[in-house]
């Protein structure tokens, strides 16, 4: 198996590889079920990047030539009549990076750069039980639309849970969403118009940047420090630009893992008051909280903070359940948009989550996760240190460590990672302008895997003894 | 119990009633669990509209004063500490009408005007079984995000099902959505800019109007006739305005129940070709098809038709599963927006629907629904005729009949309906401009209920014998 891939051609390498793989499968008369070479093997053999192979395989899956089998790799698919041989360009090159972690068929790679916990950590027995209970309960949960603001029983449980964080959130101040990104979309569409200016953290959540860009909103960047946003820069931007709002993770920020100190949190609210700034506090790692924490929504006394939560990180990314806490007029507008743009959320999913909140199984499962995350975080930090990695800040909770090996750029890191079957997310994804970065988001839940260890060692620069 | 409601005050009646109900509950020291008067009783006693009572009760539920118990009415709730006595105005008056059918607590009213089938008709055993099977299967379905285009196994089933309707839709031409309204939202955001002009049917789907209005899109109205859109008007609008696209239900249109004739369908595609018009064919009643049908996506040979489907009407509105069929570049843009605006759909829900498609239980359950709908449609049409109602057109399939009693306006119909515990949706909701209408959307699935019969008789004007 050798392909003639020519970098000088105007046809992108991915497309050349895709087409030559198709031709090869046909020429070799490969039968359905025949296994394709692993991503690493093929990348090495053809001297292309692993990303290129991943993308070619993805396209062949999308067009029905291959199928991805969980944990086992890629196989020739049963050919369906009516499938066209060439699916065209299903994905723009620009967006490949961000969603690769979400595609099917990469289960054999370790998702060290991803933003969620391994399936093996999750509360499988508890969630499956709650699902079965709901399936045996009142049939409305299986069939009916959800009310505009979300299921009242879930909102009551959320209200109780938030009271434990000292956040006043009566059920009528809550609207449910399909996770935090859906919440952000509803907020951006409701609060902002194209041309508006907002503050975002740098580095920060790439999909928030995508969303704001899509909506034509201008982003002002506030550097994230170990104790929260850089207040000097923030104050200057507030004075110069009068932005509409600030988007922030207070706890265990994505991607740096840093948390607000109480002093920064307090001063941030003072600045917000002085400049009439609204704050969107995306607190989706709230239930990973270990020890004390400074939350803006807890300190806020004037409904300046719009608070977001989600169950995607702590319970299930599959169910799509999150929520927004805001003043009732804004909640009404968000609920209206939620109906207009999709006739609401899933009653079934909300019933399942509400039940796990009510019967305590959610609380117990996040206790377990916290403990396990803490152990993995400590070990991963130790390992990174031993391997000569630089860490932006030692996080006190959550999933993420922001690390680098000074002098190693992403292309080099990715090459080394794929040699060890490790899938990274580029640091540039966490920059509002997509600027190249040496920094990597490391998900500590995957940091104990031998593939991650080998990658850390191989890429690191241990101090000479 | 008597309240001083004063129409001369600037405070809306709903708010007066809400506040006086609160005061009354407090004054009477009503205990948690005490039952409130029925909507009809209270409306009659206070000489206000039933809508006013419904809205007041809804607000009191939202603020925690009352709770709605399924099928039993409204009761004083256990007071939660921290609940504010006055929730303000959670819902704008303007939007009350549209979403009333979606709120909790109106189960004692017959939803004759609603757009879905009764829970009792649904495939409860089959869906519950599929849910339990998925809960026992691979844990990825419970926990993981869904790939951007949707689960490959579901798209394969959709591809097979559409082939039976003679629609060519390879899996790579399909992107899943959270139902048809979410699909419409993705399409509007991807294809249209504020200020663009599109064609919509009149009467038509109110939430499509909401969505287009929200997006600042100008609507040109094409009257719906018994055989499809009025082609003369359409041709004139095409020539004068060069609209970007047409939104249409080909089969069993919402709300008129009418279907395209083959001749109209063919001519429509000719016109679309001549004026380079795209067509968004929302075919969410496809699986109710009884007998032959003319579908644009079947006839379309140049990928001019964007096709939408949903399982909300035929299987479950709770799961939120639908899809779009389009050319691969548009599918890629829709999938990208779907990720940016909410990190995709529910893998769990897609796995459940995919399973029911694969094992045949979905097909069997819609066969039952079709049969039952056909019987109810025939009987409801007979009843309406006997009661002196005028019907826009006798539908050959689907849920809806568009009927009126000439000379009776909506206010009068609603009053009569609520006397019989029947909840209507105003005809004005199906007009792009919200113009008053004598016409009512009648959901035949509820037409055999004795409350509906009593309403038809009471409101009708039988011919003198």
Interface residues (C-beta under 8 A of the other chain):
Chain A: X61 X62 X63 X64 X67 X68 X70 X80 X82 X83 X84 X87 X88 X89 X90 X91 X92 X95 X98 X99 X102 X103 X104 X116 X119 X120 X122 X124 X127 X128 X131 X132 X135 X136 X138 X139 X140 X141 X142 X143 X144 X145 X146 X147 X148 X149 X151 X152 X156 X159 X163 X168 X170 X171 X172 X178 X179 X181 X182 X185 X207 X210 X211 X214 X312 X316 X317 X318 X319 X320 X328 X329 X331 X332 X336 X337 X339 X340 X341 X342 X343 X344 X345 X346 X347 X348 X349
Chain B: X61 X62 X63 X64 X67 X68 X70 X80 X82 X83 X84 X87 X88 X89 X90 X91 X92 X95 X98 X99 X102 X103 X104 X116 X119 X120 X122 X124 X127 X128 X131 X132 X135 X136 X138 X139 X140 X141 X142 X143 X144 X145 X146 X147 X148 X149 X151 X152 X156 X159 X163 X168 X170 X171 X172 X178 X179 X181 X182 X185 X207 X210 X211 X214 X312 X316 X317 X318 X319 X320 X328 X329 X331 X332 X336 X337 X339 X340 X341 X342 X343 X344 X345 X346 X347 X348 X349
